[in-house]
């Protein structure tokens, strides 16, 4: 049992002082990442920017960690529980940081620095980990890191994601401790046929475009028999460039989303049959490669409630959780099945109707005001990490709730 734990006010004052001291340095990191958007597994500048900053602060950093080129890891402390913070920094193609991952990196970086310093200052056992997790948008960096052992020994995993004060049907607020996000799977599909002259001897061709169109139409008909919360998205990756050639190849990406892993597997199986039927009807062959799925999020009520408590101390209107399901997905879902996790949401100033993945959110995510929101979130995450590291009773509640929730989710 840990004794002589400093009261929260002392810790909060220390956290506030440290983050205020580093404000401008953190702003430079934030703005450099935002100004140099990079897509998943290509975040070379962001990787180096954060690693250089940490090393300048005296931390030892493992670059290119766990065999992932743009991942990194920093650890501090001895003994006690290990508190992980996740830093995302990948952008979206063509619209930059329209999901505000520069702010995720900033808030997690601030939280890691503050909690590391607080544990050292008060001489208490407890360890911290800042994990650079690339390719959240597509590719599943956290899934690769999980499989490589990056989360082995982690007791609690924490992060925060920016958004507007008002999104869709969600109530207006400064933040939410935990949101339910759906499971996702991506299928990369290649239809292969046979070239022929479209005017001279089309009968000798096998049309890969027909295979794709048939598959797409099959899925369109399937939609009316899917659940309200199910989603199916399609993007063409490689298509014919000339109309007078029977095309021999079409490549596409099909994405499925559903509330749980169980319902996702059922939906993906039906979509796969639609794709295979399109190939069969056109006489083409088809190759389907599945990317690692993103799991739904397992919420942890004690973490969400404590996040609300600490947020309220900063004058924030925080909701612990909401009953609605958000139809977005994240690879943090996979982490929630491995360790007790909090994936919070925090609001940033942005135009009415602006939301993540919309071009208007790109500008909003790069403002000094958004940076301050990320720093406040970093403070809240640091205090939550402090509680998880130093308060045995609280941690036992967190672990017990997680054990029960995972058991229910996998039953």
SULNOR-V40586 format. One record per residue. OMEGA is omega in whole degrees, 0 to 359 (999 if undefined). Layout:
omega=OMEGA
omega=OMEGA
//
This chain:
omega=178
omega=181
omega=178
omega=178
omega=178
omega=180
omega=186
omega=181
omega=178
omega=181
omega=180
omega=178
omega=179
omega=179
omega=181
omega=182
omega=182
omega=183
omega=176
omega=180
omega=183
omega=186
omega=185
omega=176
omega=178
omega=177
omega=179
omega=178
omega=180
omega=186
omega=178
omega=178
omega=180
omega=183
omega=182
omega=184
omega=181
omega=181
omega=187
omega=182
omega=176
omega=187
omega=185
omega=180
omega=180
omega=178
omega=183
omega=180
omega=182
omega=181
omega=178
omega=180
omega=181
omega=180
omega=177
omega=177
omega=176
omega=181
omega=172
omega=186
omega=172
omega=178
omega=178
omega=190
omega=174
omega=177
omega=179
omega=192
omega=184
omega=172
omega=175
omega=177
omega=171
omega=180
omega=175
omega=172
omega=180
omega=176
omega=175
omega=183
omega=181
omega=180
omega=182
omega=170
omega=182
omega=178
omega=173
omega=180
omega=176
omega=181
omega=178
omega=178
omega=173
omega=182
omega=172
omega=185
omega=179
omega=173
omega=173
omega=180
omega=172
omega=179
omega=175
omega=179
omega=182
omega=182
omega=179
omega=177
omega=179
omega=181
omega=179
omega=180
omega=184
omega=181
omega=178
omega=181
omega=182
omega=179
omega=179
omega=182
omega=183
omega=176
omega=182
omega=176
omega=182
omega=182
omega=179
omega=178
omega=170
omega=183
omega=174
omega=188
omega=183
omega=167
omega=174
omega=184
omega=178
omega=180
omega=175
omega=179
omega=181
omega=178
omega=177
omega=180
omega=175
omega=182
omega=181
omega=176
omega=183
omega=182
omega=179
omega=179
omega=178
omega=179
omega=178
omega=178
omega=186
omega=172
omega=177
omega=183
omega=180
omega=178
omega=178
omega=176
omega=181
omega=179
omega=177
omega=183
omega=182
omega=178
omega=179
omega=183
omega=177
omega=180
omega=180
omega=181
omega=181
omega=178
omega=177
omega=178
omega=189
omega=177
omega=184
omega=174
omega=179
omega=180
omega=176
omega=192
omega=176
omega=175
omega=181
omega=178
omega=183
omega=178
omega=171
omega=177
omega=185
omega=179
omega=186
omega=183
omega=183
omega=181
omega=178
omega=182
omega=172
omega=196
omega=179
omega=178
omega=176
omega=179
omega=180
omega=182
omega=178
omega=178
omega=180
omega=180
omega=176
omega=181
omega=178
omega=178
omega=179
omega=188
omega=184
omega=177
omega=179
omega=179
omega=182
omega=183
omega=177
omega=178
omega=175
omega=180
omega=181
omega=173
omega=176
omega=182
omega=178
omega=185
omega=178
omega=180
omega=180
omega=183
omega=185
omega=176
omega=170
omega=188
omega=180
omega=183
omega=170
omega=177
omega=182
omega=176
omega=177
omega=181
omega=176
omega=176
omega=176
omega=189
omega=185
omega=177
omega=180
omega=180
omega=176
omega=181
omega=179
omega=180
omega=181
omega=178
omega=179
omega=179
omega=178
omega=178
omega=177
omega=180
omega=181
omega=179
omega=177
omega=177
omega=181
omega=183
omega=184
omega=181
omega=180
omega=167
omega=181
omega=175
omega=183
omega=177
omega=181
omega=172
omega=179
omega=184
omega=170
omega=180
omega=170
omega=184
omega=172
omega=182
omega=176
omega=187
omega=179
omega=177
omega=181
omega=180
omega=180
omega=174
omega=177
omega=181
omega=182
omega=177
omega=179
omega=179
omega=176
omega=178
omega=182
omega=172
omega=186
omega=171
omega=181
omega=176
omega=174
omega=182
omega=185
omega=171
omega=171
omega=186
omega=170
omega=182
omega=178
omega=178
omega=173
omega=176
omega=179
omega=179
omega=181
omega=176
omega=183
omega=181
omega=174
omega=190
omega=170
omega=172
omega=184
omega=173
omega=174
omega=186
omega=172
omega=177
omega=178
omega=182
omega=176
omega=180
omega=179
omega=182
omega=181
omega=182
omega=172
omega=183
omega=180
omega=181
omega=178
omega=180
omega=181
omega=183
omega=183
omega=184
omega=174
omega=179
omega=177
omega=177
omega=179
omega=176
omega=179
omega=179
omega=177
omega=177
omega=176
omega=178
omega=181
omega=179
omega=179
omega=180
omega=177
omega=176
omega=177
omega=180
omega=182
omega=182
omega=191
omega=185
omega=183
omega=182
omega=180
omega=181
omega=179
omega=175
omega=179
omega=183
omega=180
omega=179
omega=180
omega=179
omega=182
omega=184
omega=180
omega=178
omega=179
omega=183
omega=184
omega=181
omega=999
//
